[in-house]
Amino acid sequence: MRVIVVFESIWGNTERVARAIAVGLERHAPVELVTAEEAPMLLEPYDLVVVGGPTHAFSMSRPSTRASAVQTRNAPAAVSRGIREWLGEVCPVFYPIPAATFDTKVVTPRLPGSAAKAARSELRALGFDVREPSTTFRVHGYEGPLVDGELDRAEQWGVALGALAATTVSGDHGDGESSLA
Ligand SMILES: Cc1cc2nc3c(=O)[nH]c(=O)nc-3n(C[C@H](O)[C@H](O)[C@H](O)COP(=O)(O)O)c2cc1C
């Protein structure tokens, strides 16, 4: 089973979540953990694709929101390609490869919108099997840190996703309903 986790992160919170998810997934299969800047456009070789990024302005980040983080909040240098731009270049798939998405959001105030839900819609349009619900992990303030317990939750989510993908690869495709809801 081949698994890839693609992430984007400015302050490192989403990266820490991505790493924890990868630890959980690795109970089932080796994981390639890559940034959106490094990620391949061709995903046909993978049996599970996991994508995550920070929620900016109610959705996936844009070059303008990343630039604003640098200018107004002293963020480290902005990444040149976030998950939005990467998904815009990913090749459609002919077989519905399982995919799941996650994001990070501030714990307070509770704002609408989600990078993970936006990424999930993009993956669906590209032909991926996105029956798993997207998941949000919470941070304190824009810079973090993560809320206590979120890394454990991320690892457990990775374990559950990996188990599901292993079942799919082994040929038991189930009844089409999510088992992570
Ligand atoms: C320009 C900008 C816009 C943001 N908009 C939202 C938002 O709409 N909703 C939200 O919950 N968090 C928002 N945030 C907070 C980010 O979600 C938070 O910075 C991110 O989860 C931290 O992850 P990172 O360390 O991986 O960059 C925003 C942050 C920035 C810089």
The ligand as an SDF file (V2000), in Angstrom:
LIG
                    3D

 31 33  0  0  0  0  0  0  0  0999 V2000
   -4.3490   35.4370    6.7070 C   0  0  0  0  0  0  0  0  0  0  0  0
   -4.9250   34.4460    7.6860 C   0  0  0  0  0  0  0  0  0  0  0  0
   -6.2780   34.1650    7.6850 C   0  0  0  0  0  0  0  0  0  0  0  0
   -6.8190   33.2600    8.6080 C   0  0  0  0  0  0  0  0  0  0  0  0
   -8.1460   32.9570    8.5470 N   0  0  0  0  0  0  0  0  0  0  0  0
   -8.6630   32.0250    9.4150 C   0  0  0  0  0  0  0  0  0  0  0  0
  -10.0370   31.6500    9.3400 C   0  0  0  0  0  0  0  0  0  0  0  0
  -10.8040   32.0910    8.4770 O   0  0  0  0  0  0  0  0  0  0  0  0
  -10.5000   30.7420   10.2320 N   0  0  0  0  0  0  0  0  0  0  0  0
   -9.6950   30.2010   11.1990 C   0  0  0  0  0  0  0  0  0  0  0  0
  -10.1930   29.4060   12.0100 O   0  0  0  0  0  0  0  0  0  0  0  0
   -8.3800   30.5200   11.2840 N   0  0  0  0  0  0  0  0  0  0  0  0
   -7.8590   31.4190   10.4110 C   0  0  0  0  0  0  0  0  0  0  0  0
   -6.5240   31.7290   10.4620 N   0  0  0  0  0  0  0  0  0  0  0  0
   -5.6610   31.0640   11.4460 C   0  0  0  0  0  0  0  0  0  0  0  0
   -4.9500   29.8900   10.8180 C   0  0  0  0  0  0  0  0  0  0  0  0
   -5.8530   28.8380   10.6100 O   0  0  0  0  0  0  0  0  0  0  0  0
   -3.7560   29.4740   11.6790 C   0  0  0  0  0  0  0  0  0  0  0  0
   -2.7840   30.4940   11.5350 O   0  0  0  0  0  0  0  0  0  0  0  0
   -3.2200   28.1170   11.2350 C   0  0  0  0  0  0  0  0  0  0  0  0
   -4.0920   27.1040   11.6210 O   0  0  0  0  0  0  0  0  0  0  0  0
   -1.8500   27.8660   11.8270 C   0  0  0  0  0  0  0  0  0  0  0  0
   -1.3230   26.7640   11.1170 O   0  0  0  0  0  0  0  0  0  0  0  0
    0.1890   26.7490   10.6290 P   0  0  0  0  0  0  0  0  0  0  0  0
    1.0470   26.9100   11.8590 O   0  0  0  0  0  0  0  0  0  0  0  0
    0.3750   25.4180   10.0140 O   0  0  0  0  0  0  0  0  0  0  0  0
    0.3970   27.8500    9.6550 O   0  0  0  0  0  0  0  0  0  0  0  0
   -5.9680   32.6210    9.5580 C   0  0  0  0  0  0  0  0  0  0  0  0
   -4.5920   32.9030    9.5370 C   0  0  0  0  0  0  0  0  0  0  0  0
   -4.0670   33.7960    8.6080 C   0  0  0  0  0  0  0  0  0  0  0  0
   -2.5800   34.0640    8.5980 C   0  0  0  0  0  0  0  0  0  0  0  0
  1  2  1  0
  2  3  1  0
  2 30  2  0
  3  4  2  0
  4  5  1  0
  4 28  1  0
  5  6  2  0
  6  7  1  0
  6 13  1  0
  7  8  2  0
  7  9  1  0
  9 10  1  0
 10 11  2  0
 10 12  1  0
 12 13  2  0
 13 14  1  0
 14 15  1  0
 14 28  1  0
 15 16  1  0
 16 17  1  0
 16 18  1  0
 18 19  1  0
 18 20  1  0
 20 21  1  0
 20 22  1  0
 22 23  1  0
 23 24  1  0
 24 25  2  0
 24 26  1  0
 24 27  1  0
 28 29  2  0
 29 30  1  0
 30 31  1  0
M  END
$$$$
